[in-house]
Amino acid sequence: MMNHQEKALELFKNKFQCSQAVFAAFAAELGVDETTALKISSGFGGGMCCGEVCGAVAGALMAIGLKYGHAQVHDSESKNSTNQKVMEMVSQFKSVNGSIICRELLGYDLTDKRELAVINEKNLFTVFCPKMVASAVDIAETII
């Protein structure tokens, strides 16, 4: 059986987005089938296709929310606990990788056609992004 990182990297290699790979790697054990997880997380890759928050981080935050998130109006304890775990995830990812922003991590803005061409020329989506997927999974594992 594959561990979370192996599962996430396999999904990413199979052309799922970083957000999908990370979230789906945790989904089954958190009570969500893989197809549903892939659909839910499909809009968050590439920093929501805008170079914003790294999709790998977004996928990890979805998993954290699914495990710990509050779902009752007056459950401030779960809300506060989840927020703390989110801040821990973000802080650790920034500490390890320098940022949580996709365009800062890549060093290029994927919304700019010329810069996207450089990203593709340098194969950053296949060479660099798997490192972000692995990092997000590793950090999320310590929190989840």
MODELLER restraints for C-alpha pairs under 7 A, 6 or more apart:
rsr = mdl.restraints
at = mdl.atoms
rsr.add(forms.Gaussian(group=physical.xy_distance, feature=features.Distance(at['CA:4:A'], at['CA:25:A']), mean=5.21, stdev=0.5))
rsr.add(forms.Gaussian(group=physical.xy_distance, feature=features.Distance(at['CA:4:A'], at['CA:26:A']), mean=6.60, stdev=0.5))
rsr.add(forms.Gaussian(group=physical.xy_distance, feature=features.Distance(at['CA:4:A'], at['CA:137:A']), mean=6.74, stdev=0.5))
rsr.add(forms.Gaussian(group=physical.xy_distance, feature=features.Distance(at['CA:5:A'], at['CA:134:A']), mean=5.71, stdev=0.5))
rsr.add(forms.Gaussian(group=physical.xy_distance, feature=features.Distance(at['CA:5:A'], at['CA:137:A']), mean=5.87, stdev=0.5))
rsr.add(forms.Gaussian(group=physical.xy_distance, feature=features.Distance(at['CA:7:A'], at['CA:25:A']), mean=5.50, stdev=0.5))
rsr.add(forms.Gaussian(group=physical.xy_distance, feature=features.Distance(at['CA:8:A'], at['CA:21:A']), mean=4.47, stdev=0.5))
rsr.add(forms.Gaussian(group=physical.xy_distance, feature=features.Distance(at['CA:8:A'], at['CA:22:A']), mean=5.26, stdev=0.5))
rsr.add(forms.Gaussian(group=physical.xy_distance, feature=features.Distance(at['CA:8:A'], at['CA:25:A']), mean=5.18, stdev=0.5))
rsr.add(forms.Gaussian(group=physical.xy_distance, feature=features.Distance(at['CA:8:A'], at['CA:133:A']), mean=7.00, stdev=0.5))
rsr.add(forms.Gaussian(group=physical.xy_distance, feature=features.Distance(at['CA:9:A'], at['CA:21:A']), mean=6.84, stdev=0.5))
rsr.add(forms.Gaussian(group=physical.xy_distance, feature=features.Distance(at['CA:9:A'], at['CA:130:A']), mean=6.50, stdev=0.5))
rsr.add(forms.Gaussian(group=physical.xy_distance, feature=features.Distance(at['CA:9:A'], at['CA:133:A']), mean=6.97, stdev=0.5))
rsr.add(forms.Gaussian(group=physical.xy_distance, feature=features.Distance(at['CA:11:A'], at['CA:21:A']), mean=5.16, stdev=0.5))
rsr.add(forms.Gaussian(group=physical.xy_distance, feature=features.Distance(at['CA:12:A'], at['CA:18:A']), mean=6.11, stdev=0.5))
rsr.add(forms.Gaussian(group=physical.xy_distance, feature=features.Distance(at['CA:12:A'], at['CA:21:A']), mean=5.41, stdev=0.5))
rsr.add(forms.Gaussian(group=physical.xy_distance, feature=features.Distance(at['CA:17:A'], at['CA:42:A']), mean=6.84, stdev=0.5))
rsr.add(forms.Gaussian(group=physical.xy_distance, feature=features.Distance(at['CA:17:A'], at['CA:45:A']), mean=5.12, stdev=0.5))
rsr.add(forms.Gaussian(group=physical.xy_distance, feature=features.Distance(at['CA:18:A'], at['CA:45:A']), mean=5.50, stdev=0.5))
rsr.add(forms.Gaussian(group=physical.xy_distance, feature=features.Distance(at['CA:18:A'], at['CA:55:A']), mean=5.34, stdev=0.5))
rsr.add(forms.Gaussian(group=physical.xy_distance, feature=features.Distance(at['CA:18:A'], at['CA:56:A']), mean=4.87, stdev=0.5))
rsr.add(forms.Gaussian(group=physical.xy_distance, feature=features.Distance(at['CA:18:A'], at['CA:133:A']), mean=6.07, stdev=0.5))
rsr.add(forms.Gaussian(group=physical.xy_distance, feature=features.Distance(at['CA:19:A'], at['CA:41:A']), mean=5.76, stdev=0.5))
rsr.add(forms.Gaussian(group=physical.xy_distance, feature=features.Distance(at['CA:19:A'], at['CA:42:A']), mean=6.83, stdev=0.5))
rsr.add(forms.Gaussian(group=physical.xy_distance, feature=features.Distance(at['CA:19:A'], at['CA:44:A']), mean=5.67, stdev=0.5))
rsr.add(forms.Gaussian(group=physical.xy_distance, feature=features.Distance(at['CA:19:A'], at['CA:45:A']), mean=5.11, stdev=0.5))
rsr.add(forms.Gaussian(group=physical.xy_distance, feature=features.Distance(at['CA:19:A'], at['CA:55:A']), mean=4.25, stdev=0.5))
rsr.add(forms.Gaussian(group=physical.xy_distance, feature=features.Distance(at['CA:19:A'], at['CA:56:A']), mean=4.61, stdev=0.5))
rsr.add(forms.Gaussian(group=physical.xy_distance, feature=features.Distance(at['CA:19:A'], at['CA:58:A']), mean=5.94, stdev=0.5))
rsr.add(forms.Gaussian(group=physical.xy_distance, feature=features.Distance(at['CA:19:A'], at['CA:59:A']), mean=4.26, stdev=0.5))
rsr.add(forms.Gaussian(group=physical.xy_distance, feature=features.Distance(at['CA:20:A'], at['CA:38:A']), mean=5.10, stdev=0.5))
rsr.add(forms.Gaussian(group=physical.xy_distance, feature=features.Distance(at['CA:20:A'], at['CA:41:A']), mean=5.01, stdev=0.5))
rsr.add(forms.Gaussian(group=physical.xy_distance, feature=features.Distance(at['CA:20:A'], at['CA:42:A']), mean=5.75, stdev=0.5))
rsr.add(forms.Gaussian(group=physical.xy_distance, feature=features.Distance(at['CA:20:A'], at['CA:59:A']), mean=6.34, stdev=0.5))
rsr.add(forms.Gaussian(group=physical.xy_distance, feature=features.Distance(at['CA:22:A'], at['CA:56:A']), mean=5.88, stdev=0.5))
rsr.add(forms.Gaussian(group=physical.xy_distance, feature=features.Distance(at['CA:22:A'], at['CA:59:A']), mean=5.10, stdev=0.5))
rsr.add(forms.Gaussian(group=physical.xy_distance, feature=features.Distance(at['CA:22:A'], at['CA:60:A']), mean=5.96, stdev=0.5))
rsr.add(forms.Gaussian(group=physical.xy_distance, feature=features.Distance(at['CA:22:A'], at['CA:133:A']), mean=6.38, stdev=0.5))
rsr.add(forms.Gaussian(group=physical.xy_distance, feature=features.Distance(at['CA:22:A'], at['CA:137:A']), mean=6.17, stdev=0.5))
rsr.add(forms.Gaussian(group=physical.xy_distance, feature=features.Distance(at['CA:23:A'], at['CA:37:A']), mean=6.54, stdev=0.5))
rsr.add(forms.Gaussian(group=physical.xy_distance, feature=features.Distance(at['CA:23:A'], at['CA:41:A']), mean=6.86, stdev=0.5))
rsr.add(forms.Gaussian(group=physical.xy_distance, feature=features.Distance(at['CA:23:A'], at['CA:59:A']), mean=4.42, stdev=0.5))
rsr.add(forms.Gaussian(group=physical.xy_distance, feature=features.Distance(at['CA:23:A'], at['CA:60:A']), mean=5.85, stdev=0.5))
rsr.add(forms.Gaussian(group=physical.xy_distance, feature=features.Distance(at['CA:23:A'], at['CA:62:A']), mean=6.40, stdev=0.5))
rsr.add(forms.Gaussian(group=physical.xy_distance, feature=features.Distance(at['CA:23:A'], at['CA:63:A']), mean=5.62, stdev=0.5))
rsr.add(forms.Gaussian(group=physical.xy_distance, feature=features.Distance(at['CA:24:A'], at['CA:34:A']), mean=5.66, stdev=0.5))
rsr.add(forms.Gaussian(group=physical.xy_distance, feature=features.Distance(at['CA:24:A'], at['CA:37:A']), mean=5.29, stdev=0.5))
rsr.add(forms.Gaussian(group=physical.xy_distance, feature=features.Distance(at['CA:24:A'], at['CA:38:A']), mean=6.04, stdev=0.5))
rsr.add(forms.Gaussian(group=physical.xy_distance, feature=features.Distance(at['CA:26:A'], at['CA:63:A']), mean=6.41, stdev=0.5))
rsr.add(forms.Gaussian(group=physical.xy_distance, feature=features.Distance(at['CA:27:A'], at['CA:33:A']), mean=6.38, stdev=0.5))
rsr.add(forms.Gaussian(group=physical.xy_distance, feature=features.Distance(at['CA:27:A'], at['CA:34:A']), mean=6.33, stdev=0.5))
rsr.add(forms.Gaussian(group=physical.xy_distance, feature=features.Distance(at['CA:27:A'], at['CA:37:A']), mean=6.19, stdev=0.5))
rsr.add(forms.Gaussian(group=physical.xy_distance, feature=features.Distance(at['CA:27:A'], at['CA:63:A']), mean=6.96, stdev=0.5))
rsr.add(forms.Gaussian(group=physical.xy_distance, feature=features.Distance(at['CA:28:A'], at['CA:34:A']), mean=6.45, stdev=0.5))
rsr.add(forms.Gaussian(group=physical.xy_distance, feature=features.Distance(at['CA:30:A'], at['CA:66:A']), mean=6.86, stdev=0.5))
rsr.add(forms.Gaussian(group=physical.xy_distance, feature=features.Distance(at['CA:30:A'], at['CA:67:A']), mean=6.28, stdev=0.5))
rsr.add(forms.Gaussian(group=physical.xy_distance, feature=features.Distance(at['CA:41:A'], at['CA:59:A']), mean=6.60, stdev=0.5))
rsr.add(forms.Gaussian(group=physical.xy_distance, feature=features.Distance(at['CA:44:A'], at['CA:55:A']), mean=5.16, stdev=0.5))
rsr.add(forms.Gaussian(group=physical.xy_distance, feature=features.Distance(at['CA:44:A'], at['CA:58:A']), mean=6.65, stdev=0.5))
rsr.add(forms.Gaussian(group=physical.xy_distance, feature=features.Distance(at['CA:45:A'], at['CA:55:A']), mean=4.34, stdev=0.5))
rsr.add(forms.Gaussian(group=physical.xy_distance, feature=features.Distance(at['CA:46:A'], at['CA:54:A']), mean=6.22, stdev=0.5))
rsr.add(forms.Gaussian(group=physical.xy_distance, feature=features.Distance(at['CA:46:A'], at['CA:55:A']), mean=5.65, stdev=0.5))
rsr.add(forms.Gaussian(group=physical.xy_distance, feature=features.Distance(at['CA:46:A'], at['CA:102:A']), mean=6.38, stdev=0.5))
rsr.add(forms.Gaussian(group=physical.xy_distance, feature=features.Distance(at['CA:47:A'], at['CA:53:A']), mean=4.59, stdev=0.5))
rsr.add(forms.Gaussian(group=physical.xy_distance, feature=features.Distance(at['CA:47:A'], at['CA:54:A']), mean=4.62, stdev=0.5))
rsr.add(forms.Gaussian(group=physical.xy_distance, feature=features.Distance(at['CA:47:A'], at['CA:55:A']), mean=5.13, stdev=0.5))
rsr.add(forms.Gaussian(group=physical.xy_distance, feature=features.Distance(at['CA:47:A'], at['CA:102:A']), mean=5.51, stdev=0.5))
rsr.add(forms.Gaussian(group=physical.xy_distance, feature=features.Distance(at['CA:48:A'], at['CA:55:A']), mean=6.93, stdev=0.5))
rsr.add(forms.Gaussian(group=physical.xy_distance, feature=features.Distance(at['CA:50:A'], at['CA:111:A']), mean=5.97, stdev=0.5))
rsr.add(forms.Gaussian(group=physical.xy_distance, feature=features.Distance(at['CA:51:A'], at['CA:101:A']), mean=6.70, stdev=0.5))
rsr.add(forms.Gaussian(group=physical.xy_distance, feature=features.Distance(at['CA:51:A'], at['CA:102:A']), mean=4.75, stdev=0.5))
rsr.add(forms.Gaussian(group=physical.xy_distance, feature=features.Distance(at['CA:51:A'], at['CA:103:A']), mean=4.81, stdev=0.5))
rsr.add(forms.Gaussian(group=physical.xy_distance, feature=features.Distance(at['CA:51:A'], at['CA:109:A']), mean=6.17, stdev=0.5))
rsr.add(forms.Gaussian(group=physical.xy_distance, feature=features.Distance(at['CA:51:A'], at['CA:110:A']), mean=6.09, stdev=0.5))
rsr.add(forms.Gaussian(group=physical.xy_distance, feature=features.Distance(at['CA:51:A'], at['CA:111:A']), mean=6.94, stdev=0.5))
rsr.add(forms.Gaussian(group=physical.xy_distance, feature=features.Distance(at['CA:52:A'], at['CA:101:A']), mean=5.08, stdev=0.5))
rsr.add(forms.Gaussian(group=physical.xy_distance, feature=features.Distance(at['CA:52:A'], at['CA:102:A']), mean=5.41, stdev=0.5))
rsr.add(forms.Gaussian(group=physical.xy_distance, feature=features.Distance(at['CA:52:A'], at['CA:103:A']), mean=6.74, stdev=0.5))
rsr.add(forms.Gaussian(group=physical.xy_distance, feature=features.Distance(at['CA:53:A'], at['CA:100:A']), mean=5.55, stdev=0.5))
rsr.add(forms.Gaussian(group=physical.xy_distance, feature=features.Distance(at['CA:53:A'], at['CA:101:A']), mean=4.46, stdev=0.5))
rsr.add(forms.Gaussian(group=physical.xy_distance, feature=features.Distance(at['CA:53:A'], at['CA:102:A']), mean=5.68, stdev=0.5))
rsr.add(forms.Gaussian(group=physical.xy_distance, feature=features.Distance(at['CA:54:A'], at['CA:100:A']), mean=5.59, stdev=0.5))
rsr.add(forms.Gaussian(group=physical.xy_distance, feature=features.Distance(at['CA:54:A'], at['CA:101:A']), mean=5.33, stdev=0.5))
rsr.add(forms.Gaussian(group=physical.xy_distance, feature=features.Distance(at['CA:54:A'], at['CA:102:A']), mean=4.46, stdev=0.5))
rsr.add(forms.Gaussian(group=physical.xy_distance, feature=features.Distance(at['CA:56:A'], at['CA:132:A']), mean=6.39, stdev=0.5))
rsr.add(forms.Gaussian(group=physical.xy_distance, feature=features.Distance(at['CA:56:A'], at['CA:133:A']), mean=5.22, stdev=0.5))
rsr.add(forms.Gaussian(group=physical.xy_distance, feature=features.Distance(at['CA:56:A'], at['CA:136:A']), mean=5.83, stdev=0.5))
rsr.add(forms.Gaussian(group=physical.xy_distance, feature=features.Distance(at['CA:57:A'], at['CA:100:A']), mean=6.98, stdev=0.5))
rsr.add(forms.Gaussian(group=physical.xy_distance, feature=features.Distance(at['CA:57:A'], at['CA:136:A']), mean=5.78, stdev=0.5))
rsr.add(forms.Gaussian(group=physical.xy_distance, feature=features.Distance(at['CA:60:A'], at['CA:136:A']), mean=6.24, stdev=0.5))
rsr.add(forms.Gaussian(group=physical.xy_distance, feature=features.Distance(at['CA:60:A'], at['CA:137:A']), mean=6.72, stdev=0.5))
rsr.add(forms.Gaussian(group=physical.xy_distance, feature=features.Distance(at['CA:60:A'], at['CA:140:A']), mean=5.85, stdev=0.5))
rsr.add(forms.Gaussian(group=physical.xy_distance, feature=features.Distance(at['CA:61:A'], at['CA:86:A']), mean=6.38, stdev=0.5))
rsr.add(forms.Gaussian(group=physical.xy_distance, feature=features.Distance(at['CA:64:A'], at['CA:144:A']), mean=6.39, stdev=0.5))
rsr.add(forms.Gaussian(group=physical.xy_distance, feature=features.Distance(at['CA:65:A'], at['CA:82:A']), mean=6.68, stdev=0.5))
rsr.add(forms.Gaussian(group=physical.xy_distance, feature=features.Distance(at['CA:68:A'], at['CA:78:A']), mean=6.71, stdev=0.5))
rsr.add(forms.Gaussian(group=physical.xy_distance, feature=features.Distance(at['CA:68:A'], at['CA:82:A']), mean=5.68, stdev=0.5))
rsr.add(forms.Gaussian(group=physical.xy_distance, feature=features.Distance(at['CA:69:A'], at['CA:78:A']), mean=6.21, stdev=0.5))
rsr.add(forms.Gaussian(group=physical.xy_distance, feature=features.Distance(at['CA:69:A'], at['CA:79:A']), mean=6.33, stdev=0.5))
rsr.add(forms.Gaussian(group=physical.xy_distance, feature=features.Distance(at['CA:69:A'], at['CA:82:A']), mean=5.57, stdev=0.5))
rsr.add(forms.Gaussian(group=physical.xy_distance, feature=features.Distance(at['CA:70:A'], at['CA:78:A']), mean=5.00, stdev=0.5))
rsr.add(forms.Gaussian(group=physical.xy_distance, feature=features.Distance(at['CA:70:A'], at['CA:79:A']), mean=5.16, stdev=0.5))
rsr.add(forms.Gaussian(group=physical.xy_distance, feature=features.Distance(at['CA:85:A'], at['CA:143:A']), mean=6.73, stdev=0.5))
rsr.add(forms.Gaussian(group=physical.xy_distance, feature=features.Distance(at['CA:89:A'], at['CA:139:A']), mean=6.55, stdev=0.5))
rsr.add(forms.Gaussian(group=physical.xy_distance, feature=features.Distance(at['CA:89:A'], at['CA:140:A']), mean=6.65, stdev=0.5))
rsr.add(forms.Gaussian(group=physical.xy_distance, feature=features.Distance(at['CA:93:A'], at['CA:100:A']), mean=6.71, stdev=0.5))
rsr.add(forms.Gaussian(group=physical.xy_distance, feature=features.Distance(at['CA:93:A'], at['CA:136:A']), mean=6.79, stdev=0.5))
rsr.add(forms.Gaussian(group=physical.xy_distance, feature=features.Distance(at['CA:94:A'], at['CA:100:A']), mean=5.80, stdev=0.5))
rsr.add(forms.Gaussian(group=physical.xy_distance, feature=features.Distance(at['CA:99:A'], at['CA:105:A']), mean=6.27, stdev=0.5))
rsr.add(forms.Gaussian(group=physical.xy_distance, feature=features.Distance(at['CA:103:A'], at['CA:109:A']), mean=4.89, stdev=0.5))
rsr.add(forms.Gaussian(group=physical.xy_distance, feature=features.Distance(at['CA:103:A'], at['CA:110:A']), mean=6.84, stdev=0.5))
rsr.add(forms.Gaussian(group=physical.xy_distance, feature=features.Distance(at['CA:108:A'], at['CA:115:A']), mean=5.70, stdev=0.5))
rsr.add(forms.Gaussian(group=physical.xy_distance, feature=features.Distance(at['CA:108:A'], at['CA:119:A']), mean=6.91, stdev=0.5))
rsr.add(forms.Gaussian(group=physical.xy_distance, feature=features.Distance(at['CA:109:A'], at['CA:115:A']), mean=5.82, stdev=0.5))
rsr.add(forms.Gaussian(group=physical.xy_distance, feature=features.Distance(at['CA:109:A'], at['CA:116:A']), mean=6.72, stdev=0.5))
rsr.add(forms.Gaussian(group=physical.xy_distance, feature=features.Distance(at['CA:110:A'], at['CA:116:A']), mean=4.66, stdev=0.5))
